[in-house]
Amino acid sequence: MKVYLDNNIASAVAKHDLAPQEMTAVDQLLGMQDAGTVRLETSRASLREMERTQNEKRRREVIEGLNRLHVVQHDHRVLGFASQSDPYGGLVSYPLVTDVTDDLIFSELTQMSLDEDDAKHLTNAISGGWEVFLTTDPDFLDLRVQIQMCFPSIRVMKPSELLAELKQNV
């Protein structure tokens, strides 16, 4: 099972700052990943959010926590290239890249009142084919029925909910 971790779950791998029930579930899900039962992934959007942490020690800790997770490659799109040349034969070319993987999905999510960072995470998960979007963020949890109605291919869940479901299906 492919599980996309929202930034609050990805950073909790290092910080251990979730409610006890959710943190226990995250630890057990990490064990299940080690056993090959689930695949826990996040995107570079989490890394970008973590890099904005003001406290340098805390920033290092949360970024190191990403080492236990898979970082997806499907988290950006190349829109094209821009090039400049000079009269002496020099040429510089660089890609034009966006971290919005699907404009239509992103637009629908921002219309649901998700902020841009949150919408980018969920857009990555939906467009990348993940089955579960794992979060404890109330911004997602309060909208989960609406999200799942618009995008039935993904389920928005808390770690404890996913763990309970996995244990029930064993």
C-alpha positions in Angstrom: 0.0 0.0 0.0 1.3 3.4 -1.0 0.8 6.0 1.8 1.7 9.7 1.3 2.7 11.5 4.5 1.6 15.1 5.0 4.4 17.3 6.4 3.1 17.1 10.0 3.5 13.3 9.9 6.9 13.4 8.0 8.3 15.9 10.5 6.9 13.9 13.5 9.2 10.9 12.5 12.0 13.0 13.9 10.2 15.3 16.4 7.9 12.8 18.0 5.4 15.6 18.6 2.1 14.1 17.8 -0.6 13.0 20.3 0.5 9.7 21.9 -2.0 7.6 20.0 -1.0 9.0 16.7 2.7 8.8 17.4 2.4 5.2 18.4 0.6 4.5 15.2 3.3 6.3 13.2 6.0 4.2 14.9 4.1 1.0 14.1 3.6 2.1 10.5 7.3 2.7 10.2 7.8 -0.9 11.5 5.4 -2.1 8.8 7.3 -0.2 6.2 10.5 -2.0 7.4 8.7 -5.3 7.0 7.5 -4.3 3.5 3.8 -4.1 4.3 3.4 -0.4 3.5 5.4 2.2 1.7 5.5 5.6 3.4 6.4 8.5 1.2 6.5 12.2 1.1 7.6 14.8 -1.4 10.2 17.5 -1.6 7.4 19.9 -0.6 7.9 18.5 2.9 11.6 19.2 2.7 11.0 22.8 1.5 8.6 23.3 4.5 11.1 21.9 6.9 13.9 24.1 5.5 11.9 27.1 6.6 12.2 26.1 10.3 13.9 29.0 12.1 15.7 26.9 14.8 18.8 25.4 13.1 19.0 22.4 15.5 15.3 21.6 15.0 15.6 22.0 11.2 18.5 19.5 11.1 16.5 17.0 13.2 13.4 17.1 11.1 15.3 16.9 7.8 17.3 13.9 9.1 13.9 12.3 9.9 13.2 12.2 6.2 15.9 9.5 5.9 13.4 6.9 7.2 11.0 7.8 4.4 10.9 7.5 0.6 10.9 10.8 -1.1 8.8 10.7 -4.3 10.1 11.8 -7.7 6.7 12.8 -9.0 6.5 16.2 -7.3 7.1 18.7 -10.1 6.5 19.3 -13.8 8.8 20.8 -16.4 6.8 23.4 -18.3 9.5 24.1 -20.9 12.9 25.7 -21.3 14.2 29.2 -21.5 17.3 30.0 -23.4 19.6 33.0 -23.9 22.4 33.3 -26.3 25.0 35.9 -26.9 26.5 37.1 -30.2 29.7 35.2 -29.5 28.1 31.7 -29.5 27.4 31.4 -25.8 24.2 29.7 -24.8 22.4 29.3 -21.5 19.3 27.1 -21.2 17.4 26.3 -18.1 14.1 24.5 -17.3 11.0 26.2 -16.2 9.6 24.0 -13.4 6.5 24.1 -11.2 5.8 22.1 -8.1 2.1 21.9 -8.9 1.8 18.5 -10.5 -1.8 18.9 -11.8 -3.3 22.4 -12.2 -7.0 21.2 -12.2 -6.6 19.2 -9.0 -4.7 22.0 -7.3 -7.4 24.5 -8.3 -10.2 22.3 -6.9 -8.3 21.9 -3.6 -7.6 25.6 -3.2 -11.3 26.3 -3.9 -12.0 24.0 -0.9 -10.1 26.5 1.3 -6.8 24.6 1.5 -3.8 26.8 1.6 -1.3 26.5 -1.3 1.3 24.3 0.6 -1.5 21.9 1.7 -3.0 21.8 -1.7 0.4 21.0 -3.3 0.9 18.0 -0.9 -2.5 16.6 -1.7 -2.2 17.3 -5.4 1.1 15.3 -5.4 -0.7 12.4 -3.6 -3.7 12.4 -5.9 -1.9 12.8 -9.2 0.8 10.3 -8.1 -1.7 7.5 -7.5 -1.3 7.2 -3.7 -4.1 5.3 -1.9 -3.9 7.1 1.5 -3.0 10.7 2.5 -1.9 10.5 6.1 -2.3 13.6 8.3 -3.4 14.9 11.6 -3.9 18.4 10.2 -7.5 19.6 10.8 -7.4 21.5 7.6 -7.5 18.2 5.7 -9.5 16.2 8.3 -12.3 18.7 8.3 -12.6 18.5 4.5 -12.0 14.8 4.1 -15.6 14.0 3.1 -15.5 16.7 0.4 -12.0 15.7 -0.7 -12.9 12.0 -1.0 -16.1 12.9 -2.9 -14.1 14.9 -5.5 -11.2 12.5 -5.6 -12.4 9.0 -4.7 -9.0 7.4 -5.5 -7.5 8.7 -2.2 -8.5 8.5 1.4 -7.5 11.1 4.0 -6.7 9.3 7.2 -5.1 9.7 10.6 -2.2 7.3 11.4 -4.3 5.6 14.0 -7.1 5.0 11.6 -4.9 3.5 8.9 -3.2 1.3 11.5 -6.5 0.0 12.8 -7.6 -0.8 9.2 -4.4 -2.6 8.4 -4.6 -4.7 11.6 -8.2 -5.5 10.9 -7.3 -6.8 7.4 -4.5 -9.1 8.6 
